Amino acid sequence: MLQWIFAPIIAIGAFFAFPVSLILRGWHWLLATALGLDPSLAWVVSVLLLVVTVRLALLPLAYQQLLNTRRLVLLRPRMRELTEYYRFHIDPEAPRHLKWQLRKLRRDNDIHLSIGCITPIIQMCVILGLYQLVRRLGSMGEETIRPHDVAFIPRQEVGTFLESTFIGAPLPAYLRMSETTLNGLGSSYEAISGVIIPLIIAATLLTAMNLTWSVFTMNRTLDHGSRFARGMYATVLVLAVVGSMFPLLFGLFGPASVAVLLYWVFNNVWTTVQSAVLWIYIERIHPLDDGFRTFRDSAKQERKELRKGGEQARTEKKEHDLKRRATVAKYRNLVRQIRASKQDQFPTMESVTNPDPISTFTWFVPDRPPAEAAQPSQTAQTAPADQPKE
């Protein structure tokens, strides 16, 4: 069963082992052959330069992702205003107008939502590829297996990789490796434990620190009025706890080799520095304005009062929302019935020429009893007689 569950992950790692091996071999050739560095040290430095290569290639995407996130945060008050307006508008085409306006708002502010998941996916694929590559290279230490080409690393360089060490620990070695394979690598459990355990602790602490920083930045701009945002925040909290423990468990009980742990530690160091630099820069060019702070604090206060009111307050709010939606649905059905004969008196997609849609649409269900609402104006007499207008 587990083999079927992890088969896609193993396949992804096996595929990305080829580009990872190509990058490692290129750096090793440059360091060992062109610059004359010791082959063992060249492999260690190549693993670190793999981090540099991948993270520099992903740096523009990481910057664009943070920039998109900050722009979306600053636009959140306007997006919530549009959502609340069109959500309770009696025009049957209001949902289409809402999608159109939100898409236009993102396009005008140069926001690309598709970028958000690219960088973490690529980083995960690279570390899976490195893991599969080192596992296959490490198996060459067994007496029954002769060295052969692994991905883009030829047989001769496989031998130098097996002989490479970091502070006396072979790069393919890990704590759960069999004694036979360790002896084939010229090492022992006692020799590698003094190197691997500090690397595991460093990877765990750095991972926990970076995940804590992510939780802090998300909480700082959390949309307290959105159930989806609150659910995502709770999920991130759980993932932060689980993710912080993963390097410890994987290092102590899994095949986390010295090379993989080196990559993990240095990659987290890079993440820490990059996050700090980009955050300072984003704060300088796009600081959180007063409009967003007011919106965030009001949503937070409303949520706090709702929790303070208990189950009764939540039930009343739910009943109020359901009643308002039912009213909207009733008026939309009425508009559909009379629109065929009075097409020009109701807003349509073609009639939206004003860049501010709230000034274009006039009929919607307000968030207050009809008796307290203002009476319709002379120009809105085509709306239902009991429909208020703001």
C-alpha positions, 0 to 999 in steps of 0.5 A, a space after each residue: 500500500 505504501 509503495 503505491 502511495 509514494 510511487 508518484 513522489 518516487 517517480 518525481 524524484 527519479 525524474 529530477 535526479 537527472 537535472 540535479 546530477 547535471 548541475 552537480 557534475 557541472 559545478 564539480 568539473 569547474 571546481 575540481 578540473 578547472 580550478 584544481 580543488 580537491 575532488 572531495 571538497 569539490 563535491 561538498 561545495 557543489 552541493 552548496 552551489 546547487 542551492 545557490 543555482 536553484 535559489 538564484 533561478 527562482 529569485 525573480 519568482 519569489 520576489 514576484 510572489 511576495 509583491 503579488 501578495 502585498 498588492 492583494 493585501 492592499 487591495 483587500 478593502 476594495 475587493 471586499 467592497 466590490 464583493 459585498 456590493 455585487 453579492 446582494 445586487 438584484 441584477 442576475 448578472 451581478 456574479 459575472 460583473 463581480 468576476 469581471 471587476 475582480 479580474 480587472 482589478 488584478 490586471 490593472 495592478 499587475 497581479 498574477 495569481 499563478 506564480 504563487 505555487 511555482 517556487 515551493 513546488 520546484 524546490 520540493 522537486 529539486 530536493 526529491 531529485 537530490 535525495 534519489 540521486 544520493 540514494 542511488 550513489 550511496 548504494 554503490 558502497 555495497 560490495 555486491 554492486 559495482 560502480 556504474 553511471 548514475 544519471 549524468 554522473 559517469 562511473 569515474 566521478 561516482 567513485 570520487 563522490 563515494 570517497 567524498 566526506 564532510 568532516 569525516 562523514 561520507 556524503 551518501 551516509 545516513 544514520 539508518 544505513 546498514 553496516 555493510 554499506 557503511 563499511 563499503 563507504 569506509 565509515 561507521 555509525 560512530 563516525 557519522 553520528 557526530 556529524 549527522 545529528 548536529 546537521 539534523 538539529 540545525 535543519 530542524 531549528 532553521 526550518 522551525 524559524 522560517 515557518 514561524 516567520 511565515 506564520 507571523 507575516 500571515 497573521 499580520 495581514 490576515 483577513 479576519 472577516 474571511 472564513 477561508 482565510 481563517 481556515 488557511 491560517 489554521 492549516 498553516 499553523 498545523 503545517 508549521 508544527 508538523 514541518 518543524 518536526 519533519 527534519 528531525 524525524 526524517 533525519 533520525 529514522 529516515 534515509 537523510 544523507 549527509 548531502 541532503 542534510 547539507 542542502 537542507 541546512 544551507 537552503 534554510 539559511 538562504 531562505 532566512 536571509 532572502 526573506 529578511 531582505 525581500 520583506 524589508 524591501 517590500 515594506 519600503 515600496 509597499 507599506 501597509 497603509 491606513 486604509 488596510 489597517 482600518 479594514 483589518 482592525 474593524 474585521 478583527 473587532 467584528 470577529 471578536 464581538 461575534 465570538 464574545 456573543 457566543 452561539 446565539 450571536 452566530 446563529 442570528 448572523 447566519 439567519 440574517 445572511 440567509 434571509 438577505 440571500 433569499 431576498 436577493 434571489 427573489 428579486 433576481 427572479 423577478 428581474 429575469 421575468 421582466 427583463 425581456 420587456 424592459 431590457 434597457 432599464 436594467 444594467 447589463 454587461 454592455 452598459 458598464 462603461 464607468 470604471 467605478 461599478 458602484 456608481 453604475 449599479 443602483 439596485 441592491 438589497 441593503 444590510 438594514 431593514 427596508 423600513 429604515 432604508 431610503 426610498 427609491 429615487 425617480 430614476 429607479 421606479 422600474 425596480 420592485 416597489 418594496 425594493 430600497 435603494 442606497 
